[in-house]
Amino acid sequence: LELGAGFNPDFTGRENVHLNARLLGLHREEIDARMPGIAAFAEIGAAFDRPVKMYSSGMVVRLAFAVLAHVDADMLLIDEALAVGDAAFVRKCFRFLHAFRRGDPNHARPPGTLVFVSHDPAAILQLCDRVVWLDAGQVRRIGPAKETCEAYLETVIRAAAPDTDATDHTPPPLPADTAPTPGEFGIGGAEVRRLTLCHANGRSIATVAGGAL
């Protein structure tokens, strides 16, 4: 579940790539051939040849995800790994995961299966078609990503509403006339009537290219 599981803290990043990639099914010759690509993906510079025990948690995730991106997996099971790392690296990981899910017909690589464990609805909506919502070990809901994430967020928002009784932590029921309809959140105390994206000069933006903002 956790990226970097099995890394030896006394081994260098390069040595751990050999160890981890062998465990994931690559032969030594394949690892050597892909090592430059793994090092470039991780972007940890000279630390690649230093012991992993000197790494930050973000550097460990960078190295582990770089290995993951080069092992030709059929299925990926990722647990909150993208919560660590700068924005540029996270975008790189998302691009890889989207390409992994699509597959590559030109290279006869079928679409891959991704199981993504996260508390981040935005990331889930980007990567997942269906969602299993777990609460205290129990399945609360299974369904399409959008509907399931909306139900989760609605429950979180209701639970965060001020309690009427300081000793009672059960969220108060919503009045029938203010209950959110599907696709809406909150209890109706405020309402967003209009949302506009603007340039720095105040002009509204009609279209936005992916990654431009």
C-alpha positions as CSV (number, residue, x, y, z in Angstrom):
1,L,0.0,0.0,0.0
2,E,2.7,2.5,0.9
3,L,5.2,3.7,-1.7
4,G,8.7,3.0,-0.5
5,A,7.8,0.0,1.6
6,G,10.8,-2.3,1.6
7,F,13.4,0.4,1.1
8,N,16.6,-0.2,3.1
9,P,17.5,3.1,4.9
10,D,21.2,2.2,4.7
11,F,21.2,1.7,0.9
12,T,21.5,4.5,-1.5
13,G,18.6,5.6,-3.7
14,R,20.2,3.8,-6.6
15,E,20.7,0.6,-4.6
16,N,17.1,0.8,-3.4
17,V,15.9,1.2,-7.0
18,H,17.6,-2.2,-7.8
19,L,16.1,-3.8,-4.7
20,N,12.6,-2.5,-5.2
21,A,12.4,-3.0,-8.9
22,R,13.7,-6.6,-8.6
23,L,10.9,-7.2,-6.0
24,L,8.4,-5.8,-8.6
25,G,9.6,-8.2,-11.3
26,L,12.3,-6.5,-13.3
27,H,15.5,-8.2,-14.2
28,R,18.9,-6.5,-13.5
29,E,19.4,-5.7,-17.2
30,E,16.0,-4.0,-17.4
31,I,16.7,-2.0,-14.3
32,D,20.0,-0.8,-15.6
33,A,18.4,0.2,-18.9
34,R,15.7,2.2,-17.1
35,M,17.9,3.7,-14.3
36,P,18.4,7.0,-16.2
37,G,14.7,7.5,-16.6
38,I,14.0,6.6,-13.0
39,A,16.6,9.1,-11.8
40,A,15.2,11.8,-14.1
41,F,11.6,11.2,-12.9
42,A,12.6,11.3,-9.2
43,E,14.5,14.6,-9.6
44,I,16.5,14.2,-6.4
45,G,19.9,15.1,-7.9
46,A,23.0,14.0,-6.0
47,A,20.8,12.4,-3.3
48,F,20.2,9.5,-5.7
49,D,23.6,8.1,-4.6
50,R,23.2,8.9,-0.9
51,P,21.6,6.7,1.8
52,V,17.8,6.8,2.0
53,K,18.0,7.4,5.7
54,M,19.1,11.0,4.8
55,Y,16.0,11.6,2.7
56,S,13.0,13.6,3.6
57,S,9.6,11.9,3.3
58,G,9.0,13.8,0.1
59,M,12.2,12.5,-1.4
60,V,11.3,8.9,-0.5
61,V,8.0,9.3,-2.3
62,R,9.7,10.8,-5.3
63,L,12.1,7.8,-5.6
64,A,9.4,5.2,-4.9
65,F,7.0,6.7,-7.5
66,A,9.8,6.9,-10.0
67,V,10.3,3.2,-9.7
68,L,6.6,2.5,-9.9
69,A,6.4,4.5,-13.1
70,H,9.0,2.3,-14.8
71,V,8.0,-1.3,-13.9
72,D,5.2,-2.0,-16.4
73,A,2.6,-2.8,-13.8
74,D,-0.9,-4.1,-14.7
75,M,-2.4,-2.8,-11.5
76,L,-1.4,0.0,-9.1
77,L,-2.6,0.3,-5.5
78,I,-1.6,3.7,-4.1
79,D,-2.3,4.9,-0.6
80,E,-2.3,8.7,-0.1
81,A,1.1,8.9,-1.8
82,L,0.4,12.1,-3.7
83,A,-0.2,14.0,-0.4
84,V,3.6,14.5,-0.3
85,G,5.6,16.5,-2.8
86,D,5.6,19.8,-4.5
87,A,3.0,20.9,-7.1
88,A,5.2,20.2,-10.1
89,F,5.9,16.6,-9.0
90,V,2.3,16.0,-8.2
91,R,1.3,17.1,-11.7
92,K,3.9,14.8,-13.1
93,C,2.5,11.9,-11.1
94,F,-1.1,12.7,-12.2
95,R,0.0,12.7,-15.9
96,F,1.6,9.3,-15.5
97,L,-1.5,7.9,-13.7
98,H,-3.8,9.2,-16.5
99,A,-1.6,7.7,-19.1
100,F,-1.4,4.4,-17.1
101,R,-5.2,4.2,-17.0
102,R,-5.5,4.9,-20.8
103,G,-2.9,2.4,-21.9
104,D,-1.0,2.8,-25.1
105,P,-2.4,1.0,-28.1
106,N,0.6,2.0,-30.3
107,H,2.8,-0.1,-27.9
108,A,0.2,-2.8,-27.3
109,R,-0.1,-1.8,-23.6
110,P,-3.7,-2.3,-22.4
111,P,-5.3,0.2,-19.9
112,G,-4.1,-0.3,-16.4
113,T,-6.2,-0.8,-13.2
114,L,-5.8,1.8,-10.5
115,V,-6.9,1.5,-6.9
116,F,-6.4,4.9,-5.2
117,V,-6.9,5.3,-1.5
118,S,-7.3,9.0,-0.4
119,H,-9.1,11.5,1.7
120,D,-8.9,14.1,-1.1
121,P,-12.1,14.3,-3.2
122,A,-10.5,16.4,-5.9
123,A,-7.8,13.8,-6.5
124,I,-10.3,11.0,-6.5
125,L,-12.5,12.8,-9.0
126,Q,-9.5,13.2,-11.3
127,L,-8.4,9.6,-11.1
128,C,-11.3,7.4,-10.3
129,D,-14.6,6.3,-12.0
130,R,-16.1,4.5,-9.0
131,V,-15.6,5.1,-5.3
132,V,-16.0,3.0,-2.2
133,W,-16.6,5.3,0.8
134,L,-15.4,3.7,4.0
135,D,-16.3,5.1,7.5
136,A,-14.7,3.4,10.6
137,G,-14.2,0.3,8.6
138,Q,-17.7,0.1,7.3
139,V,-18.8,0.7,3.7
140,R,-21.0,3.8,3.6
141,R,-21.6,3.9,-0.1
142,I,-20.3,2.5,-3.4
143,G,-21.0,4.3,-6.7
144,P,-19.9,6.7,-9.4
145,A,-17.1,9.0,-8.2
146,K,-19.0,12.3,-8.5
147,E,-22.1,11.2,-6.6
148,T,-20.1,9.4,-3.9
149,C,-17.7,12.3,-3.3
150,E,-20.7,14.8,-3.1
151,A,-22.4,12.6,-0.5
152,Y,-19.1,12.4,1.5
153,L,-18.6,16.2,1.4
154,E,-22.2,16.8,2.4
155,T,-21.8,14.6,5.4
156,V,-18.5,16.3,6.4
157,I,-20.1,19.8,6.1
158,R,-23.1,18.8,8.2
159,A,-20.9,17.3,10.9
160,A,-18.9,20.6,11.0
161,A,-22.0,22.7,11.6
162,P,-22.1,24.3,15.2
163,D,-23.8,22.1,17.8
164,T,-26.9,23.4,19.5
165,D,-25.8,21.6,22.7
166,A,-22.1,21.7,23.7
167,T,-22.5,18.3,25.3
168,D,-24.2,16.8,22.3
169,H,-21.9,16.3,19.3
170,T,-24.6,14.9,17.1
171,P,-25.1,17.4,14.1
172,P,-28.6,18.9,14.2
173,P,-31.0,17.9,11.4
174,L,-31.4,20.2,8.5
175,P,-34.7,22.0,8.1
176,A,-36.7,20.6,5.2
177,D,-36.6,23.9,3.3
178,T,-32.9,24.3,3.5
179,A,-31.7,20.8,2.9
180,P,-29.3,20.7,0.0
181,T,-30.5,19.2,-3.3
182,P,-28.2,16.8,-5.2
183,G,-25.1,18.6,-6.3
184,E,-25.4,21.3,-3.6
185,F,-23.7,21.6,-0.2
186,G,-24.3,23.4,3.0
187,I,-27.4,24.5,4.9
188,G,-28.4,27.5,2.9
189,G,-26.9,30.3,5.1
190,A,-25.0,31.6,2.1
191,E,-25.4,31.2,-1.6
192,V,-22.9,31.5,-4.5
193,R,-24.8,33.3,-7.3
194,R,-21.9,33.8,-9.8
195,L,-18.3,32.7,-10.3
196,T,-16.0,34.3,-12.8
197,L,-12.3,33.6,-13.6
198,C,-10.4,36.8,-14.4
199,H,-7.0,37.8,-15.7
200,A,-4.9,40.0,-13.4
201,N,-6.2,43.1,-15.3
202,G,-9.8,42.1,-14.4
203,R,-11.0,40.9,-17.8
204,S,-13.0,37.7,-17.6
205,I,-11.6,34.5,-19.0
206,A,-13.8,32.5,-21.4
207,T,-11.6,29.4,-21.7
208,V,-8.7,28.0,-19.7
209,A,-6.2,25.5,-21.0
210,G,-5.3,22.6,-18.7
211,G,-2.5,23.5,-16.4
212,A,-2.5,27.2,-17.4
213,L,-3.6,28.4,-13.9
